[in-house]
Amino acid sequence: MIRKLIPCAVAGALCAAFAAPATAQEWQPNKPIRMLVGFAPGGGTDTTARAMGNKLGELLGQQIIIDNRPGASGNIATEITANAAPDGYTVLMGTIASLAINPALYKKLGFDPLKDVLPVSQAVDSTNILVVHPSVAAKNVTELVALAKAKPLNGGSSGVGGAGHLALELFNLQTGTKIVHVPYKGGGPSIVDLVAGNIHLIFATAASAVPHINTGKLRALGVTTAKRSALVPALPTIAEAGVKGFDANNWYGVLVPAKTPRPIINRLNKEIVTVLKMPDVTKILFASGLDAAPTTPEQFGAYIKSEKDKWEKVIKAAGLYHSN
């Protein structure tokens, strides 16, 4: 009898061992999931989170609660996520600001973007467009570079350290131009001044630029991303237009606290990728100037690191000061 029980016990243990990974891979949340957003409602980050939230909740069988924690260019929400329990019930809609730009701008951060949060998937690309006032005597990027080297030009942005500002600094660095930065308190005021002819150019969000491009109030020279945007497919990238290697993407993506188990990350990634391929979701994003851009966790992690390294060099070259 004892001899018969031993093989059964061994067989049971083996069955349990093989069954455990299969069960772990099928993580199923049993309570609502909080998605932190580091900016106020209505912006691109919030729009992305809400466009994805309902559909993601349906696939996971739990409500996704959007938790807006604006302040410090997304640092507050990112720090909350970094300190949260790694159990899948707190996720972050992270941005280029807190993950790739702020580490070089701020003296002290309450988190390390490469150690304290883990990537799940990139969510969207938020394409910026280089637009000039019609009075600027440049019909393309090559002519703009020549003009900027021949006479003083200035460029507005939503503020120091923002995506539009850093795109301008990267442009200066790669072309040898010295276009003067003019910071505003938001993208809205800057584009109003550009339309009025008070400044020469802006690296503007697609959502704010396209209406003025369509009416002829602004002239578009190129998109800042490495690939063309579906929003303005006929418009070349700035790299295509002559500034080789230029890429200033304003992206968002989903992350979780460090030490979150891989099965949870895998399930979240699977459902996020599914959501970002849904036509009704991509339609909402597209209307806000956002292109869905799902990835694997590994791809997103590598991208964050490369972006962090790139913008640190740009910030140092531009002589931007750290902030507290």
C-alpha positions, -999 to +999 in steps of 0.1 A: +000+000+000+028+024+009+046+017-024+014+025-043+009+058-024+044+071-031+040+071-069+006+087-066+020+114-043+049+121-067+025+122-096+003+146-077+032+169-069+043+168-105+009+177-117+007+206-093+041+218-104+031+218-140-003+233-133+010+262-113+026+282-142-006+278-163-027+292-134-002+320-128-002+330-165-040+336-163-039+364-137-075+376-131-080+408-111-107+406-084-112+443-077-110+477-095-077+488-110-065+524-105-048+541-134-028+572-124-026+601-147-001+629-139-020+657-156-054+673-153-085+660-171-088+670-208-051+667-219-036+641-241-025+618-213-060+619-197-077+614-231-055+583-238-063+568-203-100+573-207-101+561-243-085+529-231-100+525-197-135+513-204-124+487-230-095+475-208-119+471-179-142+450-200-114+426-210-101+423-174-135+420-159-129+450-135-135+487-136-105+509-145-106+540-122-088+570-137-070+589-109-057+623-120-028+635-099-015+666-117+017+684-107+054+685-113+051+674-150+039+640-140+063+633-112+037+631-085+017+603-103+049+585-112+061+586-076+028+573-062+030+544-087+066+536-077+056+533-041+024+513-046+020+476-040+032+455-070-001+436-072-015+448-106-041+471-090-021+503-096-009+513-131+004+545-145-003+562-178+033+575-179+047+601-202+080+612-218+081+641-192+084+621-160+102+591-175+127+606-200+129+644-195+125+652-158+154+630-146+177+655-162+157+686-153+150+679-116+177+678-089+157+653-069+131+628-080+112+604-057+117+576-081+141+561-107+122+556-140+144+527-150+142+509-116+111+518-097+085+512-124+082+485-150+071+490-186+039+472-198+033+487-232+036+520-250+002+534-257+004+562-282+026+586-302+016+622-299+030+637-330+042+673-330+043+694-362+068+721-371+047+750-382+057+785-392+038+818-397+031+823-435+053+854-434+084+832-427+103+829-461+108+791-458+087+766-477+105+735-463+129+725-435+161+730-456+150+766-463+142+771-427+176+760-416+193+783-441+170+812-430+177+806-393+215+808-400+211+840-419+188+860-395+175+857-360+143+836-356+124+826-325+102+797-316+075+794-289+065+765-267+041+755-239+069+761-214+105+753-204+112+716-205+081+707-225+081+684-255+078+714-279+107+732-262+130+702-263+121+695-300+133+730-307+165+725-288+171+692-306+165+709-339+191+736-329+216+710-318+213+689-350+212+717-375+236+742-359+209+769-357+203+792-328+165+797-329+156+816-297+131+799-273+101+819-262+083+800-234+045+805-228+022+793-201+007+766-222+004+755-258-028+775-264-012+810-259+019+801-279-001+791-310-023+822-307+008+843-308+021+824-338-011+828-358-008+865-349+027+867-363+044+876-330+067+846-332+082+827-361+075+790-354+064+763-330+068+726-327+030+723-320+008+694-311-011+680-341-044+686-325-037+723-321-019+728-354-040+710-380-070+734-379-047+763-386-028+745-413-061+736-430-072+773-430-038+785-443-031+805-411+001+784-405+024+765-428+035+730-419+070+719-427+073+685-411+063+661-383+087+655-355+084+617-352+106+591-369+076+580-391+049+599-408+016+605-390-017+592-402-031+626-392-011+644-419+002+615-441+014+638-470+036+658-446+072+645-445+091+638-413+117+664-404+143+636-409+130+630-444+131+667-450+168+670-444+176+667-406+189+632-405+180+612-374+156+638-360+130+623-338+111+641-311+081+620-302+057+630-274+046+595-262+026+579-234+026+544-221+015+521-193+038+511-164+034+493-131+054+493-098+087+474-097+085+438-086+051+433-102+050+396-112+055+389-148+022+371-153+004+403-143+025+423-168+018+398-195-019+399-190-020+437-189+001+438-220-021+414-239-053+433-232-038+467-237-025+457-271-060+444-279-076+476-269-052+498-289-062+478-320-099+484-316-113+508-343-135+527-319-105+534-296-081+544-324-108+567-337-111+585-304-073+588-302-069+599-338-094+627-332-072+640-305-040+639-325-028+606-311-016+575-329-020+541-312+015+525-307+013+492-287+045+474-279+059+445-259+072+453-224+108+448-236+103+472-266+088+499-244+116+495-217+143+499-244+126+529-258+123+546-224+160+542-218+170+554-253+147+585-249+161+592-214+197+591-227+188+613-257+170+640-239+196+642-211+222+651-238+199+677-253+191+693-219+228+695-211+237+709-245+209+735-241+222+745-207+188+740-190+189+743-153+176+717-129+145+725-109+136+713-074 
